[in-house]
Amino acid sequence: MKKISIFAAMAFALVACGGGSNVGDKEINKFLTDLSQAYVSDFKGPNPDDMVKIDFAVRRLAIDSPDAFTMKGKDMVIDAEKVRAMAEKYFAYPITKDTYTNEVDYEGGQYAFRKGDDQEFVFSQVDQILGTRGDTVMVNANIYSCKQGWKGDINSAPDSWKSADPGNVPQKYKSMRAVLVKKADGYRVISYTPTVN
């Protein structure tokens, strides 16, 4: 309970700081796109359940490093240490216990899952920086999807997307509010709450 109260106070303080910041939106867009592409589950931070981290890390590895997996039947299998390392790139707290989830099996130091066919390209774009405090930033962002092979730029204005790729214009299907903390090697997410529009 105390952890939630501290987080709520921090979020209120961030909003009270107001908008405007010198944070680079392109870097945040890339980080939030990584989260939305691998469908991170919503959580109120700063330390989500291990299953949230595991599911996200396995999906992110399947996108970024498919060659790091081996095939066992129809399952893609990867060492748990790689999953833990991926989770630590995105979350402020490490995975505390390797375990199976609803999507991913775990046995003998390895995770296994079945990757579906990717029919769409998903990305995120900052809509508004709500406030900053020290190394922490709260943002509202939009999540867009389109068909694979989109020719546009995730950092360009939505009204330019039709001219970039007339037959494949991204559509907004969700918004999110996220709280991120800046570390020396990039951002970590400490709260992520998407909402369907």
C-alpha positions in Angstrom: 0.0 0.0 0.0 2.8 2.4 0.9 4.4 1.8 -2.5 1.2 2.8 -4.3 0.8 5.9 -2.2 4.4 7.0 -3.0 3.8 6.4 -6.7 0.5 8.4 -6.6 2.3 11.3 -4.9 5.0 11.2 -7.5 2.5 11.2 -10.4 0.6 14.1 -8.8 3.9 16.0 -8.4 4.8 15.4 -12.1 1.5 16.7 -13.4 1.8 19.7 -11.1 5.1 20.5 -12.8 3.3 21.2 -16.0 4.2 20.5 -19.6 7.2 21.6 -21.6 10.5 20.0 -21.3 13.8 19.5 -23.0 13.3 15.7 -23.3 13.9 14.4 -26.8 10.5 13.2 -28.1 12.2 10.9 -30.8 14.0 9.0 -28.0 10.7 8.6 -26.1 8.8 7.7 -29.3 11.3 4.9 -29.9 11.1 3.6 -26.3 7.3 3.7 -26.2 7.2 2.0 -29.7 9.3 -0.8 -28.3 6.8 -1.2 -25.4 3.7 -1.1 -27.6 5.1 -3.4 -30.4 5.7 -6.1 -27.8 2.3 -5.4 -26.1 3.5 -4.7 -22.6 0.7 -5.2 -20.1 -0.6 -2.2 -18.3 0.7 -1.7 -14.7 0.9 1.0 -12.1 4.5 1.1 -11.1 7.2 1.2 -10.2 7.7 -2.5 -10.2 5.3 -4.7 -12.2 4.8 -8.4 -11.6 7.5 -10.7 -13.0 5.0 -12.1 -15.5 4.6 -8.7 -17.1 8.3 -8.4 -17.5 8.8 -11.9 -18.8 6.0 -11.8 -21.4 7.3 -8.4 -22.6 10.9 -9.4 -22.7 10.3 -12.7 -24.6 8.1 -10.9 -27.2 10.7 -8.1 -27.6 13.4 -10.6 -28.1 11.3 -12.3 -30.8 11.0 -9.0 -32.6 14.6 -7.8 -32.1 16.6 -11.1 -32.1 14.7 -14.0 -33.6 18.1 -15.7 -34.3 18.7 -15.9 -30.6 15.9 -18.5 -30.3 16.1 -22.2 -31.2 13.2 -24.2 -32.4 11.8 -27.1 -30.5 8.9 -28.4 -32.5 6.7 -25.4 -33.0 8.0 -23.5 -30.0 10.7 -20.8 -30.0 13.1 -21.4 -27.1 15.5 -18.9 -25.5 17.7 -18.9 -22.4 16.3 -17.2 -19.3 19.4 -15.0 -18.8 18.7 -13.3 -22.2 15.1 -12.7 -21.1 16.3 -11.2 -17.8 18.8 -9.0 -19.6 16.1 -7.7 -22.0 13.7 -7.0 -19.1 16.4 -4.9 -17.3 16.7 -2.7 -20.4 13.1 -1.6 -20.1 12.0 -1.9 -16.4 13.4 -0.2 -13.3 13.5 -3.5 -11.4 14.8 -6.9 -12.5 12.9 -10.1 -12.8 13.0 -11.7 -9.4 12.0 -15.3 -10.2 11.9 -17.1 -13.6 8.4 -18.6 -14.0 5.9 -19.6 -16.6 3.1 -17.2 -17.6 -0.1 -17.4 -19.5 1.8 -16.9 -22.7 5.3 -18.3 -22.0 6.4 -21.7 -20.7 9.5 -22.0 -18.4 11.5 -25.1 -17.8 15.2 -25.9 -17.1 16.5 -22.3 -17.5 14.7 -21.7 -20.8 11.6 -19.9 -21.9 9.4 -21.2 -24.8 6.5 -19.7 -26.7 4.8 -19.7 -30.1 5.0 -16.5 -32.1 2.0 -15.6 -34.2 2.1 -14.1 -37.6 2.6 -10.3 -37.5 0.0 -8.8 -39.7 0.5 -5.2 -38.5 3.1 -2.6 -37.6 2.5 -0.9 -34.3 4.2 2.3 -33.1 3.8 5.0 -30.5 4.1 8.8 -30.7 4.1 11.3 -27.8 1.0 13.4 -27.8 1.9 15.5 -24.7 4.6 15.7 -22.1 2.6 16.3 -18.9 5.5 17.1 -16.7 9.0 16.3 -15.6 10.7 16.0 -12.3 14.4 15.3 -12.2 15.0 12.3 -14.4 11.3 11.3 -14.4 8.8 12.2 -17.1 5.1 11.6 -17.5 3.7 11.5 -21.1 0.4 10.9 -22.9 1.1 9.1 -26.2 -0.9 7.6 -29.0 -0.6 4.0 -30.3 -1.0 3.5 -34.1 -1.2 0.5 -36.3 -0.9 -0.1 -40.0 0.1 -3.0 -42.3 3.6 -4.3 -42.3 6.0 -2.5 -44.7 4.8 1.0 -43.9 7.0 3.6 -45.5 6.4 6.5 -43.1 8.4 7.9 -40.2 7.1 7.4 -36.6 8.3 10.8 -35.7 6.6 12.7 -38.5 3.2 14.4 -38.2 0.1 12.2 -38.7 -1.2 14.5 -41.5 2.0 13.6 -43.5 1.4 9.9 -43.4 -1.1 9.7 -46.2 1.4 11.2 -48.7 4.2 9.0 -47.4 2.2 5.8 -48.0 -1.3 6.4 -49.4 -2.3 2.7 -49.3 -1.2 2.1 -45.8 -2.1 5.0 -43.5 -1.6 4.4 -39.7 -4.7 4.6 -37.5 -4.8 5.4 -33.9 -6.4 2.7 -31.8 -5.2 3.4 -28.3 -3.8 6.1 -26.1 -1.5 5.6 -23.2 -0.2 7.4 -20.2 3.3 6.4 -19.1 5.8 7.4 -16.5 9.4 6.9 -17.5 12.7 7.4 -15.7 15.9 8.4 -17.5 19.0 6.3 -16.8 22.5 6.7 -18.2 21.8 4.0 -20.9 18.2 5.0 -21.7 14.7 5.0 -20.3 12.9 2.6 -17.9 9.1 2.4 -17.6 7.6 2.7 -14.2 4.0 3.0 -15.1 2.1 2.2 -18.3 -1.7 2.5 -18.8 -3.1 2.2 -22.2 -6.8 3.0 -23.0 -8.8 1.9 -26.0 -10.3 4.9 -27.9 
